[in-house]
Amino acid sequence: MLIEKIERLKNSEVKEIIDKRIKEFKEFKNKDNKEWFKELCFCLLTANFSAEKCIKIQKEIDDGFLTLSREELENKLKELGHRYYKKRAEYIVLARRYKNIKDIITSFRDERKAREFLVKNIKGLGYKESSHFLRNVGYDNVAIIDRHILRELYENNYILEIPKTLSKRKYLEIEKILEEIGREVNLNLAELDLYIWYLRTGKVLK
């Protein structure tokens, strides 16, 4: 049962790894607009692509997310092995109108409202990627609902099927289920995500 598996992990060395990662996310709040924008680009890259590969790409491109032309960015993403290099280069260049992303996000009192802003205004970010970004810059109360999370919920009978696509209504519905699980195991959504991810993959990424 999922609750028991999470409780076991909370009493293991995995807790220390997850606590350290959460602390890193919290510390991200002190970084500037430029660093927040590069993190936004990382989340734009992760849609339908490996997070591990995106971490390597992010390190390699670094400030290039802000400075490279669309064509240069396309070539770089292609060279680094991103499957959707054309589209992602387009999204990153379009996102540059929000280079002051930290100022924008921190102006919202509520992270769910900040998420709505991201979904509406940044092409290429859905609810999952917007939640991922917010978690990575230190927010706790949005769920990153990806295939690992859905599979775990399905296998533990929290959902009847794995939806092929996630509408806003369905996303928020599943987020509520995760909130309930979080309450049972005394974890916020950011922490819970890392525990479930570890259960599925044996890794703690970002």
C-alpha positions in Angstrom: 0.0 0.0 0.0 1.3 3.5 -1.0 0.9 5.0 2.5 3.0 2.2 4.1 5.7 2.4 1.4 6.0 6.2 2.0 6.1 5.8 5.7 8.9 3.2 5.4 10.9 5.6 3.2 10.4 8.4 5.7 12.2 6.2 8.2 15.1 5.5 5.9 18.1 7.3 4.6 16.0 8.5 1.6 14.4 11.1 3.9 17.7 12.8 4.3 18.2 12.9 0.5 14.7 14.3 0.0 15.0 16.9 2.8 18.3 18.1 1.3 16.6 18.5 -2.2 13.7 20.4 -0.7 16.1 22.7 1.1 17.8 23.4 -2.3 14.4 24.2 -3.8 13.7 26.6 -0.9 17.1 28.3 -1.4 16.3 28.9 -5.1 13.9 31.6 -3.9 17.0 33.8 -3.1 18.3 33.5 -6.7 17.8 36.3 -9.3 15.5 36.6 -12.3 18.2 35.1 -14.6 18.5 31.9 -12.6 14.7 31.6 -12.4 14.4 32.0 -16.2 17.0 29.3 -16.8 14.9 27.0 -14.5 11.8 27.9 -16.5 13.7 26.8 -19.6 14.6 23.5 -18.0 10.9 22.9 -17.3 10.0 23.8 -20.9 12.5 21.1 -22.0 11.1 18.4 -19.8 7.7 18.0 -21.5 7.6 14.5 -23.0 11.4 14.1 -22.5 13.8 12.7 -19.9 14.4 15.0 -16.9 17.9 13.5 -16.5 18.8 14.5 -20.0 17.3 17.9 -19.5 19.5 18.5 -16.4 22.6 17.9 -18.6 21.3 20.1 -21.4 20.5 22.9 -18.9 24.0 22.8 -17.5 25.5 22.8 -21.0 23.4 25.7 -22.4 23.3 27.8 -19.2 23.2 31.5 -20.0 22.6 30.6 -23.7 18.9 30.3 -22.8 18.9 34.1 -22.6 21.4 35.0 -25.3 21.4 32.4 -28.2 19.3 33.1 -31.3 16.5 30.8 -32.1 18.6 29.0 -34.7 21.6 28.7 -32.5 19.4 27.3 -29.7 17.8 24.9 -32.1 21.2 23.6 -33.2 22.5 23.3 -29.7 19.4 21.4 -28.5 19.7 19.1 -31.5 23.4 18.5 -30.9 22.7 17.7 -27.2 20.0 15.1 -28.2 16.7 16.8 -27.4 14.0 15.2 -29.4 11.9 18.3 -29.9 14.7 20.8 -30.5 12.7 23.0 -33.0 9.6 23.5 -30.8 11.6 23.9 -27.6 13.9 26.5 -29.1 10.7 28.4 -30.3 9.1 28.2 -26.8 12.3 29.4 -25.0 12.7 32.4 -27.3 9.0 33.3 -26.9 9.4 33.0 -23.1 12.1 35.7 -23.1 9.4 38.4 -22.9 9.1 37.2 -19.3 12.8 37.4 -18.4 11.7 39.0 -15.1 9.9 35.8 -14.2 10.9 35.9 -10.5 9.4 39.4 -10.1 6.2 38.2 -11.8 5.8 35.0 -9.8 6.6 36.5 -6.4 4.0 39.2 -7.0 1.3 36.5 -6.7 0.1 35.8 -3.1 -1.1 32.3 -4.1 1.0 29.8 -6.0 -2.0 28.3 -7.8 -2.7 31.8 -9.3 0.9 32.0 -10.3 0.5 28.6 -12.0 -2.6 29.9 -13.9 -0.4 32.8 -15.1 2.3 30.4 -16.4 -0.2 28.1 -18.2 -1.9 31.0 -19.9 1.1 33.1 -20.8 4.1 30.8 -21.5 3.7 28.7 -24.6 4.8 25.1 -24.0 4.0 25.0 -20.2 1.0 23.0 -19.1 -0.1 22.4 -15.6 2.5 19.7 -15.0 5.5 21.8 -16.3 4.2 25.0 -14.5 3.9 23.0 -11.3 7.4 21.5 -11.8 8.8 25.0 -12.2 7.1 26.4 -9.1 8.3 23.4 -7.0 11.9 23.8 -8.3 11.9 27.5 -7.2 10.7 26.7 -3.7 6.9 26.4 -3.7 5.2 23.5 -1.8 1.6 23.3 -2.7 1.3 22.3 -6.4 1.5 18.7 -7.7 3.6 17.6 -10.6 1.3 14.9 -12.1 3.4 12.9 -14.6 3.3 9.3 -15.7 5.2 8.0 -12.7 2.7 9.6 -10.3 -0.3 8.4 -12.3 0.9 4.9 -12.5 1.5 4.7 -8.7 -2.0 6.2 -8.1 -3.5 3.7 -10.5 -1.7 0.7 -9.1 -2.8 1.6 -5.6 -6.5 2.1 -6.6 -6.6 5.9 -6.1 -7.7 6.4 -9.7 -9.7 4.0 -11.9 -7.6 4.5 -15.0 -4.6 6.4 -16.3 -6.0 9.3 -18.3 -4.6 9.6 -21.8 -4.7 13.4 -21.5 -5.1 15.6 -18.5 -7.6 18.4 -18.8 -7.5 21.2 -16.2 -10.5 19.6 -14.4 -8.8 16.2 -14.3 -5.5 17.6 -13.2 -7.0 19.5 -10.3 -9.1 16.4 -9.4 -5.9 14.2 -9.1 -4.1 17.0 -7.3 -6.8 16.8 -4.6 -6.2 13.1 -4.2 -2.5 13.7 -3.8 -3.3 16.4 -1.2 -5.3 13.8 0.8 -2.4 11.3 0.6 0.0 14.1 1.7 -2.2 14.8 4.8 -2.2 11.2 5.7 1.6 10.9 5.6 2.2 14.5 6.8 4.0 15.7 3.6 3.3 18.7 1.4 2.9 18.1 -2.3 6.6 19.0 -3.1 7.8 16.4 -0.7 5.2 13.8 -1.7 6.2 14.1 -5.3 9.9 13.2 -4.5 8.8 10.2 -2.4 6.6 8.8 -5.1 9.2 9.5 -7.8 11.8 7.6 -5.7 9.3 4.7 -5.3 9.0 4.5 -9.1 12.5 5.2 -10.2 14.9 4.8 -7.3 16.1 8.4 -7.9 15.6 11.8 -6.5 16.0 14.4 -9.3 14.6 17.9 -9.6 
